Structure formats: structure tokens, C-alpha cells
């Protein structure tokens, strides 16, 4: 038993109020433990049978993006009132099933936006100064003083103007980058701070930008949106940065564009398969990779757990959730 699990006075396990099945923890959960019974098992998501068994008595489920919250899983959790997502993407949660079953789904919207925005801009800086290759070569004994380029004066296309897209725009605009934005879900007349130009189509955006970053959810309509046709419309030598979902990018098409020299580089925090399967992108000199950590900072995780702990306590007390992303603010079961 881990140190986040509570026991009754007899030594037998206490019924679970909150089941945490991925690596999500913070001071706010420690505070909630004074009022609710927690079971913290950060690898439980990988064992479907054990997860189903543990969920039978749980009232709240806390996940990141690796737990597949399916209809079958939810149907086997008769006491479940709330699913709390530590992040914003919902592609791993069957939202329709949760809605059908009357379960509240909450997500920590905007809590990691600064972290993701900083990560995207950090990748752009790394390309501009060729930091990764120069570091590796210099450590190996080389002293090749190649020219880099400045980001100031370049044009950045932000696809998706939600919290992470807007924060990426804010940070990049502050260093002198001209920001163009595209998001069909945002009223075209709405003024977005730090976005110099709103375009009405992706086709209009792509040939204008030195850097393109993705900030959209993975859905049936966005899967493989960055395909050969998409890339062919990008400016020659441009860079693409994806810190949203790996499935947005056709990795073979991306590789072909890098090999041909049409693209200057790709910054990939997320991959189609995580961890990624063997692929030439994994070691390509013009690709910077990180293990889906753009939103993982001490500060963002503190904000996330503050939100989730509060939402869980609110919902289990019978009050309304503020960060609900499904149909219900209170459980309908």
C-alpha cells in the first residue's frame, strides 16, 4: 500500500472516495485527504482488470491522458459521480457515455496554458539557435560556429485560439514575432489579444508563416490534419510545433517533408504512439522531441490539483462544478 492510501482503524482498507490512477498529486490533494478517502495508484491505468475492480466503489476518478475512460469502464462504476481530468484534452474519455450515465466530467481548463506556451516558444528558440545539434556536436569535440536566426520579426501561425494558443501568442508576440491566428470555433469578429491577424482558413495561414503551432483537440475531423497537402502549403523552410496531440500529424508525411527540405524542422512534444514506436523521426537531426511534458511544470500541476481537488469536493457535496466539460454540473445518478 502506498502512502497516499488511507486505512481504517482496524487496518482494513477504507472505502475509496477518490481513485487517482495516474501520476497526479499536489498539496491540494493532501488537504482533501483530511475530508475524503484517497487511493493513489499511478500505474493502475495500465491494468484494466484491476482498474475496473478498484472503480467499483469509487465516487471520483482522477486521470491524465493515458487512462482510457470507456463506456464499459464507467458502466462498471455504479458509485462514480465525477471524472476529473488533469489537463484539457478529452480524447481518452468517452464523454457521451459519461453524459448518458449522468457522470460529471471536469477538466482543469487553462491551468497549464503558460507551461504549454512556454514549451512551444522554447522549441522555436531551440530551432532558431540550433541549440540541440550544436550542444551535441560541441560535447563530442566539434567547434562549428554556424549562423542561427532571430525569432524577432518572424511570423507565427497559431492554429487553435483556446487557452494554450492564446498564451503561445502572448509569449511569442512579446519577443517581436508577428502572430497570425486561426480558429473556426471562435467568433471571427472577436478580438484576440496579441494576435495581429485573424484568418478565415488554414489555407490562408500556411504560406504566410515561418512557424506553425497546433493547439486543437484530437477529433475525427482533426486526425492527421497535418498531412502532405497541409505541409505542401506551408512556407518552404518553415517549422511546425505540436504540443497538443500526436494524432494531429501524419508522421510519414512529416518525415517526407523534412527529408525533402521543404520543412526546416518539427518540434514534437506529442506522438501518435506514446511512447513512440520506432520511426526515423525519433532521431532526425531536424526534429526536437520531448515526452509529452509541455504542460508538466511544478506551477501548472499545483494549479491543476487545486482545481481538481476543489471540483471533486464540490461535486461530492452535491454542489455544482465550475469546470464541467460534459452535460452535468452535478451528478444525475
N, C-alpha and C positions, 0 to 999 in steps of 0.2 A: 504494500500500500504506500502511495506517495504522500508527501507532507501537505498536500492540498485537499486530502480526503478527510472527512470528519467521521468520528465514531461515536456511538452512543456510550453511556456509562458502563454498559455490560460488556463492551468490547466488540459487539456485533455492528456491522455496517449500518449507518443511519440512512434512511430513505433519501434518495437524491432529489434535491430541488433543481440544481443546475449541473448539467453534464458538459464539461469542456473537453472536446475531442481533438483539438489541435493546439499548437503552441501559442496560446493566447492567455496572458496573465498580466496583472498590474496591481498597483496599490488599491485601486477601487474594488477589485475582486476580494482582496484581503479584508477590506472594510465590510463588504457584503457578506463575507463568511460569518460575521457576528450575528447575522439575521437569517441566512439561508445556508442550506447544506450543499456543499460543492463536491463534485468528483472531477478531478483533473487528471486526464489520461491523454497526453498529447499525441499518442500514436494510435489511439483507438479507431480513428477514421480508416485505417488500413486493414482492419479486421471486421468484415461486415457482420459475421455471426455474433461476435462479442459486442459490437456496437448496437445491434438490434436488441440483444438481451439487456444491455445497460439502459437503453432508452425506454424499456417497458414501464419503469416507474418514475422517469424524469419529467419535470414540468417545464424545463428550459434547456435548450440545446445551443451551445456556442461553437461556431465553426469559422474557419477561414475559407480558403478556396479549394481545398483538397477533399473535403468530405462531400460525397455525392448524396445529397438530401433528396432521395427519390420518393415517389408516392408510396412504394412498398415500405420504405423505412418509416415514413410518417404514419401510415396506417397501423403499424405495429407499436405505436407510442400513444396509447389511449389517454395518458395524463398530460401530454405535451401541450403547452399553452403558447410558447414562443420559440422561434428560431432566431438567434442573434448572430449576424454576420459581421465578422471583424474585417471590414473593408466595404467596398461598394459593388463589386461585380456579383451578379446573381445567377450566372450560367450554371453553377453547380447546385442550385436549389430549384426544385420543381415548384415554382410559385403558384401555378394553377392548382396543384394538389394541396398545397398549404391553404389556399383560399377555399377550396372545396371542403376541406376538413375544419375550417374555422380557426386556423392557427395564425397567430400574428407573426409576421416576419419583419425584423428591423435590421437596418444596416447603418454603420457609422459614417453617414454621408458627409463628405468634405473633411473628415478628420485627418486623412493622410495626404491631402492635396498639396501642401507645401513640400512634403517629402518627395512626392512623385514629380512635382515640377522641378525641384532642385536636381533630382536624378537625371531627368531628361536634359536639362541645361548642362549638367556636368558631363554627360556623354557628348554633347555638342562641343564643349570645350576640349574634351579629350581628342576629338577628331581634328579640331582646328589647330591644335598644337602637336598632334600625332604622339600624344603622351605615352600610350601603351607600347607602341612599337619602339619609340625612342628609348623608353625605360628598359625594355627587354634587351635591345641591342647594346645599350651602354653598359648594362650589367654584364653582358657577355664579352666586353672588352672593346667594343666599337666606339668611335668618336665622330659620328657622321652628323654634322651640323646642318640639317636640312631646313628649308624655309617652311614655316607654317602660314596660317592666315588668321585675320582678326574676325571675330563674330560681329563686332560693331559694323553697322552698315549692311549686313546681310538681311535676307528676307526669310521669315519663318512662317510656315503654314501650319496652323493648329486645326486638326480635324476633331471636332467634338469640343463644345464650349461649356461643358459642365465644370465642376469644381477643379479638377486636375488640369483641364485645358486652360481655364482662366488663370490659374496660378502659374502655369508654364508661360502664358502670355505676359503676365506681370513681371516675372523674373527676367525673361529674355528682352522685353521692352526696356527694362531698366538699364540694360547694358548697351543700348543703342541699336537693337535689332528691330526692323520693321515687321510687324506681326499682321498676317492675314488670317482670317478665321472662317471656318465652315461648320455649320450645324443646322440641319433642316428642322430640328426639333425646337429650336429657339426662334421666337418671332423675329423675322428679318428686319423689322424696324427697331428692335431693341438695341440700345447702345451698350456695347460690352467694353468695359474699361480695358485699356492697354491693347486693344485690337484696332489697328489703323484702318483696316478694310474688311468688311464682311462680303464674302462672295456667295453666289446662289447655287453654285455647283462645284463638285470636286474637279471636274474637267477644267474649270476656270482657274482653280487654285494651283494645280500641279505644275504647270510650266512657269509659274512666277516665283517659285520658292527655292531657296538654297537648302533649306531644312524642312522636312515634313515630320510632324509627330502625331501619333494616334492616341485619342482619348475617348474611345467609344466602346460600348459593351459588345460582347460576342453574342450575336444572334444569327438566325438563319440568313438574314439579309446582309450581315457584315462579315460572315465567314469568308475567308480568302478574298476580302475586298482588295487587298494589295496583291494583285495578280499581274501577269505580264502586260495586260492592256493598261492597267493603272500605272505601272512603273514606266512604260514607254512614253507616257505623257509628262513624266517628271523631267525637270531640267537636267541636262547632261552634267554629271559630276555631283549631283545633289546627294544629300544624306537623308536617311529615314530612321526615325527613332520610335520604337514600340515599347511602351511600359504599361500597356493595357491588357491585351490577351493575345497569346501566341497564335490562336486560330484566325486572327485577322489577316495573317500574312501567308501567302503561298511560298513556302521556303525554297522550293526548287526554282520558282520564277525569280525570287530574290537572288539566289546564287547565280543564276544565268546573267542577271543584270550587273552583278558585281564582277563576274568573270569577264564580261564584255567591256567593262569600263564605263558603262552607261551611268551607274551609280558610284559615288565616291566612297560610300560606306553605309553600314547599318548598325545601329545601337539596339540590342535586343535584351531587354530585361525579362521577357516572357517568351515561351516557345510553344510550339504545337503540342509536343510531349514534354512533360516536366517530371523528373529530369529529362533532358533531351536525349533522343536516340542518336546513334552515330550518324553524323551528317557533316559534309565539308564546311558548312557554316561555322561549326564548333571551333575550328582552328584557322579560319580565314583571316588573313592579315588586315583586311579592311572591315572586320566585324568586331565590335566590342560587345561582350556578353556579361550578364550578371544573373544570379539565380533567383529571379522574381523577388527582388528586395527593394524595389524603388520606394515602396510605401512603408518599409520597415525601418523606423528610427525610434530612438527612445521617446522622443517627443510625440510622434504620431501614435505610438502604442499606448502611451499614457492617455491621450485624448480618446482613443478608441475604447479602451477599457472603462474610462469614466462614463462614456455614453452607454455602452452595453450594460454595465452594472446598474446604472440608473434605470434604463429601459426595462430590464428584467424585473427589478423590484417594483417598478410602477405597474407593469402588466400583471405580475403575480398578486399584487394587492388589489387588482380589479380596476385600476385607473387606465387612462388612455396613453398609448405610446405616442411619442412625438416624431420618431424616426421610422415609422412604419413604411414599408415599401410594397406591401400587399393590400388586400381589401380592408383589413381589420385593424382598428386601433386597440380593441380589447378582444379577447378570445371569444369565439362564437361556438364554444363546445363545452 
